Amino acid sequence: MTKRTRGTWTLPLVGLTALLGAPLGASAAGPDLAIELNKVEDRDQNTCVGAFVLRNHMAAALDRFSLDLYVFDTDGIIAQQLVLDLAPLRTEKTTVVRFQLLDRACATIGKVLVNDIPSCRSAATGEDLDCLAGLSVSSRDRIDLTK
């Protein structure tokens, strides 16, 4: 291999190494906090349970973190509001949480809206953070998760 050939491969390999070294789901300007609606399932005929995957890529662990969610039915009508306390969230950690979304079958849910993050506080400094600004949402289910 000549120096010229070796130099040709150096830049792409450096870029590939940087991409592979990045945390899953994050990029240089990626989200600070990612929430994915991974799965919904009926516990019985009157209960829909949702499984959410949260990824904290913020520089701080969070000792307070809550979500204000609205569940909409398939006609776009608000079916329920939920305020969930999901703390603590460790930094660079993926967390899975499950909770009841609605006291009806999952088929009646059209979308879930992250309306607000009323509480988001750094465990290290006690400072309140704007977690909504760096929030990314996604869904692997037929039900949309939006913000």
N, C-alpha and C positions, 0 to 999 in steps of 0.2 A: 504494500500500500504506500503510495506517495504521500508527501505532506499535503499536497493539494486535495487529494481524495479524503485524507483524514480530516482536514479542515471542513470539507463539504459536509461530513457527517456530524461534526461537533455541535453545530447550532441546532439541528433537529433533535439530536439526542438530549441536549441540555433542556430543550423545550419539553420533550417527552418526559424526562425525569421530573421536571417541575410539575407537570400535570399529574403524574402518578403519585407524587408526594403530597398533593393537595388532599384535604379531607373530602370524603364522599359527599357530593352535592354542593361543594363550595368551589369558588373560583376566586381569582384575585379581587374581583369586585362582587363576589357572590353574596347570597343572603347571610345575615347575621343569625337569623333564626328561621328554621324551616319546619312547617307543620304539614303533614300528609295525612289525609283520610285514607287509611289503608284498607279497611274492611268494615262492612256493617253486616250484622246478622240478627235474625229474630231469635230472642231467647225463648219466647213463647208467642202466642198470637197477639199479645198486647204489649210487647216490649221490644224495642229496637236498640241494640247495643252497638256502639261504634268503637273501633280500634284506631287510635291516632299514633303516628310516629313523629316525635319531636327531635330535632337536631339543633343543639346549641353550639353555634360557631362564634359566639360573642367572646370577647376577651375576658368576660367575667362569669363566674357561677352566679346563679340567681337563687336567692333565698326566699323571694316572693315573686310569684308569677301566676297570674290568673287570666282566663279568657272569658270574654263576654260573647256568647254564641247565640245566634238565632237559627232555628230549624224551620224551614219553609216546606209546606206540602207540595204535591205535584202541580197544584193550581197556582202556586206562588203566594199562598196565604201563610202568614206566620202561624206556626203550630205551637211553638214553645221557645222560651228564652232560657238559657242556661248560663250560670256564672260558675266557672270551675277553677278551683285552686289546684294548680299542678306543680307547685314548688316542692322540693328544690329541683333545679335543673343545673347539673354540673356542666362545666365548659368542655367543649369538644366531646360531648357524650350524646349518644342516641338513647332516647327513652320512649317506651311504649306505654300508653295509658288506654284503658278501656272504661267506658262509662255509658250509662243509659242516655240515649239521645231523645227518645220519644216513647210515650206509653201507647204506641200503636205499632203496627207492622212496618218494617223498613220500606216496603214498596210504596208507602204513602209519603215518603220523604222525597222532595225534589232537589233541595240544596241546603247546605249549611253555610252560614255567613259568620266569619270572624268579624264581629262588629267593633270590638275594641279589646285592648289589653289594659284593664284598669289597674293592674299591679305588676310592676316589673322592677325589681330592686337588686342591685349588685350585692352579693354576699360579702365581698371584701371591703367595700367602702360605705355601704348603706345608702348609696346614691340611687335615686329613682332614675330609670333609664327609659328612653323612647324605643321600646321593642317593636312597636307597630311599624315604624319607619323602615326597619330592615327585615321585615317579615316576608317570607315567601310561603305560599300555600299551593297544595296540589292534591289530587285525588287519584287513587288507583281503582276506585269503585265507580259505579254508574252515577252516584250522587256527587254533584259538584261541591267542592269546598272553595269558597271565594272570600275576598276581603274587600 
